[in-house]
Amino acid sequence: MKLRVLGCSGGIGGRSLRTTALLVDHDILIDAGTGVSDLSIAEMAVIDHVFLTHTHLDHIASLPLMIDTVADRRSKPLTVYGTEAVLTTLRNHVFNWAIWPDFSELPNADKPFLCYQTIQVGQPVDLDGRRIIALPVEHTVPAVGFQIDSGAASLVFSGDTGICNAFWRAVNRIHNLKHLIVECAFSNREHRLAVISKHLCPDMLATELQKLERECDIYITHLKPGQIELTMEELEQSLGDFKLRMLQNNLVFEF
């Protein structure tokens, strides 16, 4: 399997900052933030599956526009996967005719441009031998992380989360863990905001990583614009025993 980072920032700005979107092979998206907009129309048209961690705007911003852009180029619906709470929010607040057309009814209910597939934590979705498994996380809205398993190795993406013992228990059960992408949205000076918004800052992440029992490559995502250098410096100070790298656009993982 191959995963390409389309966006990994906690905000936007200039040409380099795109919000969360990960392209798996050519046909699977993990989240659909503004990073999707850098794909060509042809690349968007062959995406068949979109897995959503949660429905905050930075993780779904490009989804309505992408469907509208490529609908006439596709012969089957785009499938959006999420927990029942995530899909209910999409139906009620995005694809509701007031914010955006309901593409699950267009051009008609029998042959729609969009269909929904409910997922549950811990239950794998198998797509031609590629397994996507939702993992428990703790955020201000219903949310999950994802394990992406090729069979040979797994990549874990935390999505947005604060302190969550259940997430680390699930990660520690992954025997073929190779890559871990974990968020650190705020610097330590915004510790209180991180707690309230159920994100992580370096001191909190340092505590969380003590729960990790498996060796893997660790990448930091969701850094807030304007605090990137400060947050990475604080991470190096707080996590001297861990080798961390900052996730960047167009980074490709093969596993």
FIVO-675440 format. One line per field, with one value per residue (C-alpha): residue number from 1; residue in three letters; x, y, z. Coordinates in Angstrom, 3 decimals. Layout:
BEGIN
i = NUM:...;
aa = ALA:...;
px = X:...;
py = Y:...;
pz = Z:...;
end
This chain:
BEGIN
i = 1:2:3:4:5:6:7:8:9:10:11:12:13:14:15:16:17:18:19:20:21:22:23:24:25:26:27:28:29:30:31:32:33:34:35:36:37:38:39:40:41:42:43:44:45:46:47:48:49:50:51:52:53:54:55:56:57:58:59:60:61:62:63:64:65:66:67:68:69:70:71:72:73:74:75:76:77:78:79:80:81:82:83:84:85:86:87:88:89:90:91:92:93:94:95:96:97:98:99:100:101:102:103:104:105:106:107:108:109:110:111:112:113:114:115:116:117:118:119:120:121:122:123:124:125:126:127:128:129:130:131:132:133:134:135:136:137:138:139:140:141:142:143:144:145:146:147:148:149:150:151:152:153:154:155:156:157:158:159:160:161:162:163:164:165:166:167:168:169:170:171:172:173:174:175:176:177:178:179:180:181:182:183:184:185:186:187:188:189:190:191:192:193:194:195:196:197:198:199:200:201:202:203:204:205:206:207:208:209:210:211:212:213:214:215:216:217:218:219:220:221:222:223:224:225:226:227:228:229:230:231:232:233:234:235:236:237:238:239:240:241:242:243:244:245:246:247:248:249:250:251:252:253:254:255;
aa = MET:LYS:LEU:ARG:VAL:LEU:GLY:CYS:SER:GLY:GLY:ILE:GLY:GLY:ARG:SER:LEU:ARG:THR:THR:ALA:LEU:LEU:VAL:ASP:HIS:ASP:ILE:LEU:ILE:ASP:ALA:GLY:THR:GLY:VAL:SER:ASP:LEU:SER:ILE:ALA:GLU:MET:ALA:VAL:ILE:ASP:HIS:VAL:PHE:LEU:THR:HIS:THR:HIS:LEU:ASP:HIS:ILE:ALA:SER:LEU:PRO:LEU:MET:ILE:ASP:THR:VAL:ALA:ASP:ARG:ARG:SER:LYS:PRO:LEU:THR:VAL:TYR:GLY:THR:GLU:ALA:VAL:LEU:THR:THR:LEU:ARG:ASN:HIS:VAL:PHE:ASN:TRP:ALA:ILE:TRP:PRO:ASP:PHE:SER:GLU:LEU:PRO:ASN:ALA:ASP:LYS:PRO:PHE:LEU:CYS:TYR:GLN:THR:ILE:GLN:VAL:GLY:GLN:PRO:VAL:ASP:LEU:ASP:GLY:ARG:ARG:ILE:ILE:ALA:LEU:PRO:VAL:GLU:HIS:THR:VAL:PRO:ALA:VAL:GLY:PHE:GLN:ILE:ASP:SER:GLY:ALA:ALA:SER:LEU:VAL:PHE:SER:GLY:ASP:THR:GLY:ILE:CYS:ASN:ALA:PHE:TRP:ARG:ALA:VAL:ASN:ARG:ILE:HIS:ASN:LEU:LYS:HIS:LEU:ILE:VAL:GLU:CYS:ALA:PHE:SER:ASN:ARG:GLU:HIS:ARG:LEU:ALA:VAL:ILE:SER:LYS:HIS:LEU:CYS:PRO:ASP:MET:LEU:ALA:THR:GLU:LEU:GLN:LYS:LEU:GLU:ARG:GLU:CYS:ASP:ILE:TYR:ILE:THR:HIS:LEU:LYS:PRO:GLY:GLN:ILE:GLU:LEU:THR:MET:GLU:GLU:LEU:GLU:GLN:SER:LEU:GLY:ASP:PHE:LYS:LEU:ARG:MET:LEU:GLN:ASN:ASN:LEU:VAL:PHE:GLU:PHE;
px = 0.000:1.004:-0.180:0.427:-0.050:-2.217:-2.683:-1.642:-1.888:-4.143:-4.994:-4.496:-2.187:-0.005:0.802:2.094:-0.634:-3.445:-5.792:-6.037:-6.328:-4.446:-4.630:-4.251:-3.211:-5.300:-8.843:-9.123:-9.174:-8.693:-10.441:-11.129:-9.691:-8.353:-5.414:-7.769:-7.957:-4.404:-5.478:-6.345:-9.926:-8.814:-7.242:-10.366:-12.604:-11.030:-11.468:-14.147:-13.907:-13.681:-13.150:-13.875:-12.397:-14.964:-16.935:-14.996:-14.619:-10.853:-11.407:-14.364:-14.031:-13.275:-15.754:-18.863:-16.908:-15.089:-18.333:-19.836:-16.729:-16.423:-19.974:-20.489:-17.228:-18.152:-20.189:-20.807:-21.432:-18.646:-18.867:-18.361:-17.533:-18.054:-19.590:-23.341:-22.813:-20.491:-22.836:-25.843:-24.017:-23.151:-26.755:-28.216:-25.722:-23.878:-25.731:-29.077:-30.012:-29.455:-25.656:-25.127:-27.301:-28.067:-25.995:-27.396:-30.596:-29.024:-29.493:-31.964:-32.189:-31.634:-28.357:-26.964:-23.625:-22.999:-23.750:-23.010:-21.493:-21.617:-18.485:-17.873:-14.759:-12.711:-14.562:-12.397:-13.496:-11.788:-11.159:-9.369:-7.164:-6.604:-8.051:-9.229:-10.065:-11.551:-9.787:-11.177:-10.100:-11.352:-12.424:-15.076:-17.295:-17.689:-14.401:-12.151:-8.604:-7.715:-5.437:-4.561:-3.313:-1.698:-1.147:2.591:2.476:0.128:0.000:-2.032:-3.509:-4.830:-7.011:-7.929:-7.689:-6.868:-5.858:-7.245:-6.098:-8.330:-6.468:-3.106:-4.486:-5.723:-2.402:-0.456:-2.449:-1.265:1.477:2.638:2.666:5.191:4.100:2.209:0.852:-0.282:-1.600:-0.094:-2.269:-1.026:2.160:2.562:1.631:-1.889:-2.122:-5.479:-6.931:-5.633:-7.402:-10.679:-10.669:-9.468:-6.288:-2.693:0.265:3.889:3.733:0.479:1.812:4.938:2.719:0.595:3.586:4.707:1.719:3.105:4.567:5.582:8.446:7.427:8.192:6.334:5.137:3.500:0.457:-2.135:0.341:-1.260:0.061:2.140:3.144:4.895:8.505:7.687:5.674:8.364:11.037:8.910:8.360:12.107:12.572:9.708:10.319:14.056:13.763:11.504:12.562:9.871:9.365:6.961:4.465:4.674:2.611:3.468:5.312:4.704:4.582:4.903:3.957;
py = 0.000:3.580:6.628:10.184:13.174:15.793:17.975:17.811:21.331:22.619:25.590:27.244:29.880:30.299:27.403:24.974:24.783:22.365:20.748:17.026:14.640:11.388:9.539:5.765:4.181:6.033:5.321:5.856:9.117:9.379:12.672:15.303:18.604:21.330:19.157:17.403:20.570:20.009:16.837:17.006:16.386:13.044:12.059:13.026:11.140:7.755:8.076:5.559:5.572:8.359:7.479:10.320:10.616:13.274:16.162:19.250:21.510:21.120:17.392:17.578:20.948:19.539:16.667:18.533:20.324:17.162:15.253:18.110:18.368:14.717:13.361:13.419:11.509:8.555:5.429:4.488:6.318:7.644:5.797:7.827:5.796:7.038:6.184:6.646:9.936:11.235:10.272:11.744:15.060:15.013:14.331:16.929:19.751:19.446:17.449:18.907:21.112:24.256:24.043:21.696:19.439:15.989:13.920:10.715:11.635:12.990:12.357:9.968:7.738:4.570:5.768:8.446:10.213:9.536:6.692:6.222:3.226:3.034:1.778:0.789:0.988:-2.187:-3.669:-3.795:-2.724:-4.867:-3.250:-5.690:-6.955:-3.525:-3.258:0.011:-0.218:2.589:3.188:4.912:8.497:11.321:14.607:17.286:15.609:11.911:10.885:7.951:7.307:4.736:1.741:1.170:-2.393:-3.756:-7.155:-6.651:-3.543:-0.998:2.783:4.405:7.901:9.361:12.019:14.635:13.461:14.472:12.120:8.672:5.435:3.359:4.618:3.465:0.095:-0.419:0.702:-1.644:-4.582:-3.945:-6.519:-5.092:-1.397:0.505:4.162:6.311:9.707:11.521:14.995:17.818:20.805:23.345:24.549:24.215:27.853:26.872:23.843:24.943:25.361:21.926:20.383:22.204:21.383:17.809:18.141:17.579:19.839:18.634:17.993:16.069:14.079:13.197:11.658:9.868:8.353:6.715:4.419:3.256:-0.236:-0.851:0.523:2.542:5.698:8.663:11.658:14.808:16.289:19.043:21.738:25.163:27.808:30.358:27.838:25.216:25.982:26.584:23.375:21.270:22.762:21.932:18.414:17.867:19.044:16.978:13.825:13.416:9.616:9.539:10.224:12.453:13.889:16.533:15.322:17.239:17.540:15.028:12.726:9.157:6.061:2.576:-0.314;
pz = 0.000:-0.553:1.385:0.176:2.461:0.743:3.795:7.439:8.843:11.590:9.387:6.013:4.589:1.519:-0.750:1.846:4.486:3.686:6.183:6.746:3.803:3.179:-0.153:0.090:-3.205:-5.782:-4.602:-0.823:1.125:4.854:5.639:3.008:4.160:1.888:0.806:-1.629:-3.716:-4.976:-6.792:-10.465:-11.549:-12.980:-9.641:-7.711:-10.116:-9.321:-5.551:-4.580:-0.777:1.812:5.487:7.906:11.377:12.323:10.851:11.886:8.868:8.475:7.878:5.466:3.703:0.253:0.306:-0.947:-3.683:-4.770:-5.239:-7.209:-9.399:-10.401:-10.210:-13.979:-14.507:-12.316:-13.015:-9.364:-6.106:-3.933:-0.604:2.553:5.666:9.189:12.518:12.790:14.607:11.867:9.041:10.839:11.139:7.427:6.468:8.805:8.448:5.127:2.482:3.533:0.527:2.628:2.826:-0.136:-2.303:-0.985:-3.384:-1.869:-3.751:-6.938:-9.774:-8.131:-5.073:-7.124:-8.697:-6.391:-6.613:-2.898:-0.522:3.167:4.939:8.727:10.484:14.081:16.208:15.939:12.975:9.820:6.370:3.721:0.337:-1.961:0.866:2.363:5.865:7.398:11.095:13.201:16.522:19.629:20.311:22.526:20.915:21.372:18.770:17.939:16.314:15.510:14.403:11.756:11.359:7.701:7.317:4.155:5.728:5.749:7.942:9.472:9.596:12.372:12.096:15.330:13.751:16.343:19.930:23.426:26.224:25.423:27.060:24.774:21.711:23.050:24.118:20.565:19.062:21.323:19.983:16.400:15.857:12.506:13.439:11.331:11.230:13.730:12.735:15.863:16.369:18.416:17.674:20.219:21.868:25.633:26.174:25.016:27.289:28.685:25.192:24.221:27.208:26.541:22.825:23.390:21.377:22.459:23.231:23.627:27.371:26.969:24.016:25.990:28.658:26.078:24.271:27.497:26.916:23.551:23.860:20.244:18.202:15.169:13.227:14.736:12.731:14.103:12.394:12.850:13.946:14.131:11.697:13.560:16.240:14.127:15.059:18.721:19.007:17.321:19.616:22.654:21.338:21.009:24.588:25.978:23.935:23.834:23.923:20.871:17.308:15.885:12.442:11.299:8.735:5.463:2.304:-0.438:1.942:0.746:2.950:1.493:3.741;
end
